[in-house]
Amino acid sequence: MKRLGRAGLEGVERRDFLKVFSIGTVAAMSGQLVHRSVSLPENVPFEDMDASIREIANSIELMSTPAPNSADYLNAFLPNPVDFEGTDRPILATTSSPDLGQYIAKMTHYEKSHGEDTYLDRDRYPILISSFKRIDRVQNLVGHGNFNVVSFDEMLAHGRRYSSVGEFTQAEKTFLEELFTANAQRYGFLGKKVINELSAAIPEKDRKKVGRTGHFLYRGESERLYKKLQQDLGNNIVLTSGIRGVVKQTHLFLAKTIQSKGNLSKASRSLAPPGHSYHGVGDFDVGKIGFGRKNFTQAFAETDEFRKLVDLGYVDIRYPQDNMFGVRYEPWHIKVV
Ligand SMILES: [Zn+2]
């Protein structure tokens, strides 16, 4: 059995990559992948999610929340969940004629469903929706800006304290914990896990609110790099997403999963699962002022701002074209850590 080193997939040999690559397919074949058909809007862009999520969630008032701790519920998450220690996750599968071309095609058409995609078990749908809605009410309570840095424990406390949120049920807490600890490789996300504690908090002294953006940056390297970018590129470049704590990332991922009709693979091609986002440890997104939603599309790569960004020579993009992390091309996402 081989293990991925701390560097995740960076630097692994092609042979090793191919082994990793085959996991998604193997997991998909071995799991009981049930796709529930729910009528939802298709392809709502990432940056429109905040606005569209409530509408989406409200349109799928399907069933009531199942009784907490029902055996079905507890067993229904990803088949045969595997433990992994820290960021070194075991490689489970042996090579089974992986197809690099198929992988690239999948990443190019990341918003489409593919035959081998892994879905959340349909039994989990009600809890997916109720968890999402409760977290959404926390966001309404604390505001979009502060929500970026709310910790899991703070979120639970808000639920207990405010009737506008309501206490998180045991079933919701278990679901969120399982989503956090599930091995994301099993549904095709190949990036590293960067936050290992569900309750990880972002201390106030470590973060700084960036004026007029509603976002935070970590003090130190992230803040320095952002300042330097603004100095070198002028104020045409703006922070579009900074620190995202576990709760914020969970909210986005649940929304993306709802939008993807339970297709975890599709969701994770454009949004890192909870605990796997480098926004939690220092990365940030930039865009061009006045470019709006297009900042989160390939159109950003065509702007002068992006060309200048690349020409600076010191900026790394976290998810370049044809990356091997199971993630689409994200020209706007600046690698810091
Ligand atoms: Zn990003």
Residues whose N, C-alpha, C, O or C-beta is under 5 A from the ligand:
A	BS01	ZN	F284 D285 H333
